[in-house]
Amino acid sequence: MNTIKCVVVDDEPLAIFLLENYIRKIPFFELVFSTENPILALEYSKDNDSDLIFLDIQMPELTGINS
């Protein structure tokens, strides 16, 4: 089975902690990047591939629904 590369972006550390733990429990998920900063997530995504992004839709700098 192929690994699904996951990214977590949320401004709340507890939410990140919980999502990271859920991801680690799924054998075919791989956590490749995690951040509280949506700008860093955008920079990461320019140079790196991911398959699934867990993205908070309301953050101070950007929303998860901006394009």
Backbone as JSON Lines, residues from 0, in Angstrom:
{"i":0,"aa":"M","n":[0.84,-1.18,0.0],"ca":[0.0,0.0,0.0],"c":[0.89,1.25,0.0]}
{"i":1,"aa":"N","n":[0.52,2.24,-0.78],"ca":[1.27,3.48,-0.84],"c":[1.04,4.32,0.41]}
{"i":2,"aa":"T","n":[2.06,5.07,0.78],"ca":[1.97,5.96,1.93],"c":[1.31,7.27,1.51]}
{"i":3,"aa":"I","n":[0.45,7.78,2.36],"ca":[-0.2,9.07,2.12],"c":[0.54,10.11,2.95]}
{"i":4,"aa":"K","n":[1.18,11.06,2.27],"ca":[1.95,12.11,2.94],"c":[1.0,13.19,3.44]}
{"i":5,"aa":"C","n":[1.05,13.42,4.76],"ca":[0.11,14.35,5.41],"c":[0.81,15.59,5.94]}
{"i":6,"aa":"V","n":[0.09,16.71,5.85],"ca":[0.52,17.98,6.39],"c":[-0.57,18.47,7.34]}
{"i":7,"aa":"V","n":[-0.17,19.06,8.46],"ca":[-1.11,19.61,9.42],"c":[-0.83,21.11,9.56]}
{"i":8,"aa":"V","n":[-1.88,21.93,9.4],"ca":[-1.76,23.38,9.56],"c":[-2.91,23.85,10.45]}
{"i":9,"aa":"D","n":[-2.56,24.34,11.63],"ca":[-3.57,24.82,12.57],"c":[-2.9,25.79,13.52]}
{"i":10,"aa":"D","n":[-3.59,26.84,13.91],"ca":[-3.02,27.82,14.81],"c":[-3.15,27.43,16.28]}
{"i":11,"aa":"E","n":[-3.77,26.31,16.56],"ca":[-3.93,25.84,17.93],"c":[-3.04,24.62,18.19]}
{"i":12,"aa":"P","n":[-2.06,24.75,19.09],"ca":[-1.14,23.64,19.35],"c":[-1.84,22.34,19.77]}
{"i":13,"aa":"L","n":[-2.92,22.43,20.54],"ca":[-3.63,21.21,20.95],"c":[-4.23,20.5,19.73]}
{"i":14,"aa":"A","n":[-4.78,21.24,18.8],"ca":[-5.34,20.63,17.59],"c":[-4.24,19.95,16.79]}
{"i":15,"aa":"I","n":[-3.08,20.59,16.68],"ca":[-1.96,19.97,15.97],"c":[-1.55,18.68,16.66]}
{"i":16,"aa":"F","n":[-1.43,18.73,17.98],"ca":[-1.04,17.55,18.75],"c":[-2.01,16.39,18.5]}
{"i":17,"aa":"L","n":[-3.29,16.66,18.56],"ca":[-4.29,15.61,18.35],"c":[-4.24,15.05,16.94]}
{"i":18,"aa":"L","n":[-4.15,15.92,15.95],"ca":[-4.09,15.45,14.56],"c":[-2.83,14.64,14.3]}
{"i":19,"aa":"E","n":[-1.7,15.09,14.83],"ca":[-0.46,14.34,14.65],"c":[-0.59,12.94,15.25]}
{"i":20,"aa":"N","n":[-1.21,12.84,16.41],"ca":[-1.39,11.53,17.04],"c":[-2.32,10.63,16.24]}
{"i":21,"aa":"Y","n":[-3.4,11.19,15.69],"ca":[-4.3,10.4,14.84],"c":[-3.57,9.91,13.59]}
{"i":22,"aa":"I","n":[-2.79,10.78,12.99],"ca":[-2.05,10.41,11.78],"c":[-1.08,9.27,12.08]}
{"i":23,"aa":"R","n":[-0.39,9.35,13.2],"ca":[0.59,8.31,13.56],"c":[-0.06,6.95,13.81]}
{"i":24,"aa":"K","n":[-1.34,6.93,14.12],"ca":[-2.04,5.67,14.37],"c":[-2.46,4.95,13.09]}
{"i":25,"aa":"I","n":[-2.43,5.65,11.97],"ca":[-2.85,5.05,10.7],"c":[-1.6,4.61,9.95]}
{"i":26,"aa":"P","n":[-1.43,3.31,9.74],"ca":[-0.18,2.79,9.19],"c":[0.23,3.37,7.83]}
{"i":27,"aa":"F","n":[-0.73,3.7,7.0],"ca":[-0.39,4.17,5.66],"c":[-0.34,5.7,5.57]}
{"i":28,"aa":"F","n":[-0.47,6.4,6.7],"ca":[-0.29,7.85,6.75],"c":[1.13,8.17,7.21]}
{"i":29,"aa":"E","n":[1.71,9.19,6.64],"ca":[3.03,9.66,7.06],"c":[2.95,11.16,7.28]}
{"i":30,"aa":"L","n":[3.26,11.61,8.47],"ca":[3.29,13.04,8.76],"c":[4.59,13.6,8.22]}
{"i":31,"aa":"V","n":[4.49,14.51,7.23],"ca":[5.69,15.06,6.61],"c":[5.95,16.51,7.02]}
{"i":32,"aa":"F","n":[4.92,17.21,7.51],"ca":[5.11,18.6,7.93],"c":[3.95,19.01,8.81]}
{"i":33,"aa":"S","n":[4.27,19.85,9.81],"ca":[3.26,20.33,10.73],"c":[3.66,21.73,11.17]}
{"i":34,"aa":"T","n":[2.7,22.65,11.2],"ca":[3.01,24.02,11.59],"c":[1.79,24.76,12.1]}
{"i":35,"aa":"E","n":[2.04,25.78,12.91],"ca":[0.99,26.7,13.34],"c":[0.9,27.9,12.39]}
{"i":36,"aa":"N","n":[1.87,28.02,11.5],"ca":[1.98,29.19,10.64],"c":[1.55,28.85,9.2]}
{"i":37,"aa":"P","n":[0.45,29.41,8.72],"ca":[-0.01,29.09,7.37],"c":[0.94,29.57,6.28]}
{"i":38,"aa":"I","n":[1.7,30.63,6.53],"ca":[2.68,31.11,5.55],"c":[3.78,30.07,5.36]}
{"i":39,"aa":"L","n":[4.24,29.48,6.46],"ca":[5.24,28.41,6.36],"c":[4.7,27.21,5.6]}
{"i":40,"aa":"A","n":[3.43,26.92,5.8],"ca":[2.8,25.8,5.08],"c":[2.78,26.07,3.57]}
{"i":41,"aa":"L","n":[2.49,27.31,3.19],"ca":[2.51,27.66,1.77],"c":[3.92,27.51,1.19]}
{"i":42,"aa":"E","n":[4.91,27.97,1.92],"ca":[6.3,27.84,1.47],"c":[6.69,26.37,1.35]}
{"i":43,"aa":"Y","n":[6.29,25.58,2.33],"ca":[6.59,24.14,2.29],"c":[5.97,23.5,1.05]}
{"i":44,"aa":"S","n":[4.72,23.85,0.78],"ca":[4.0,23.21,-0.33],"c":[4.58,23.57,-1.7]}
{"i":45,"aa":"K","n":[5.3,24.67,-1.79],"ca":[5.93,25.04,-3.07],"c":[7.05,24.08,-3.45]}
{"i":46,"aa":"D","n":[7.75,23.56,-2.45],"ca":[8.93,22.73,-2.71],"c":[8.76,21.26,-2.37]}
{"i":47,"aa":"N","n":[7.62,20.9,-1.81],"ca":[7.42,19.53,-1.35],"c":[6.03,19.03,-1.73]}
{"i":48,"aa":"D","n":[5.97,17.73,-1.97],"ca":[4.7,17.1,-2.3],"c":[4.01,16.6,-1.03]}
{"i":49,"aa":"S","n":[2.7,16.69,-1.04],"ca":[1.89,16.07,0.01],"c":[0.62,15.56,-0.65]}
{"i":50,"aa":"D","n":[-0.01,14.61,0.0],"ca":[-1.24,14.02,-0.54],"c":[-2.49,14.5,0.17]}
{"i":51,"aa":"L","n":[-2.33,14.86,1.45],"ca":[-3.48,15.21,2.27],"c":[-3.07,16.32,3.24]}
{"i":52,"aa":"I","n":[-3.86,17.38,3.28],"ca":[-3.58,18.5,4.18],"c":[-4.75,18.66,5.14]}
{"i":53,"aa":"F","n":[-4.44,18.58,6.43],"ca":[-5.42,18.88,7.47],"c":[-5.25,20.36,7.78]}
{"i":54,"aa":"L","n":[-6.22,21.17,7.37],"ca":[-6.07,22.61,7.35],"c":[-7.19,23.29,8.13]}
{"i":55,"aa":"D","n":[-6.81,24.06,9.12],"ca":[-7.78,24.87,9.87],"c":[-8.33,25.92,8.91]}
{"i":56,"aa":"I","n":[-9.63,26.16,8.95],"ca":[-10.21,27.12,8.01],"c":[-10.23,28.55,8.54]}
{"i":57,"aa":"Q","n":[-9.89,28.75,9.81],"ca":[-9.86,30.1,10.35],"c":[-8.59,30.28,11.18]}
{"i":58,"aa":"M","n":[-7.63,31.04,10.6],"ca":[-6.37,31.32,11.27],"c":[-6.1,32.81,11.19]}
{"i":59,"aa":"P","n":[-5.23,33.33,12.06],"ca":[-5.0,34.77,12.09],"c":[-4.47,35.38,10.79]}
{"i":60,"aa":"E","n":[-3.53,34.73,10.14],"ca":[-2.89,35.32,8.96],"c":[-3.64,35.01,7.65]}
{"i":61,"aa":"L","n":[-4.15,33.81,7.55],"ca":[-4.86,33.35,6.36],"c":[-5.99,32.44,6.79]}
{"i":62,"aa":"T","n":[-6.97,32.29,5.93],"ca":[-7.97,31.27,6.21],"c":[-7.67,30.05,5.37]}
{"i":63,"aa":"G","n":[-8.18,28.94,5.77],"ca":[-7.97,27.7,5.03],"c":[-8.74,27.63,3.73]}
{"i":64,"aa":"I","n":[-9.52,28.67,3.43],"ca":[-10.27,28.65,2.18],"c":[-9.77,29.69,1.19]}
{"i":65,"aa":"N","n":[-8.69,30.4,1.52],"ca":[-8.08,31.33,0.56],"c":[-7.41,30.54,-0.54]}
{"i":66,"aa":"S","n":[-7.37,31.1,-1.71],"ca":[-6.65,30.41,-2.79],"c":[-5.37,31.12,-3.1]}
